Amino acid sequence: MRALLRDRYPVADQIATLQVPTTIVNGSGDSIVPPAQSRTVAEAAAQLYRLVEVPGADHNDPVLVDGDAVVRAVVDVADRLAT
């Protein structure tokens, strides 16, 4: 775990440069990436389309991969890009 703590992941800086509609998905119970950090990333997004916070979901919960809220968010942004 110590090696991970030394690594830096400048996601907020990187997402600020993306010029595409961006959806951020996080779990409100994430024990790895605090929800506040995910909200900070969302605020930094150059073209935030939507922030989806799945209530109670932890970092590796299956609901963050194929749960209803995530599936709807993907379909929603895909529909937007198709029009």
FENJOZI-V204443 format. One record per residue. RES is the residue in one letter. OMEGA is omega as a letter, one per 30 degrees, with the letter a starting at -180 (NA if undefined). Layout:
<<RES,OMEGA> <RES,OMEGA>>
This chain:
<<M,a> <R,a> <A,l> <L,a> <L,l> <R,l> <D,l> <R,l> <Y,a> <P,a> <V,a> <A,l> <D,a> <Q,a> <I,l> <A,a> <T,a> <L,a> <Q,l> <V,l> <P,a> <T,l> <T,l> <I,l> <V,l> <N,l> <G,a> <S,l> <G,a> <D,a> <S,a> <I,l> <V,a> <P,l> <P,l> <A,l> <Q,l> <S,l> <R,l> <T,l> <V,l> <A,l> <E,a> <A,a> <A,l> <A,a> <Q,l> <L,l> <Y,a> <R,l> <L,l> <V,l> <E,a> <V,a> <P,l> <G,a> <A,l> <D,a> <H,a> <N,l> <D,l> <P,a> <V,l> <L,l> <V,a> <D,l> <G,a> <D,a> <A,a> <V,l> <V,l> <R,a> <A,l> <V,l> <V,a> <D,a> <V,l> <A,l> <D,a> <R,a> <L,a> <A,a> <T,NA>>
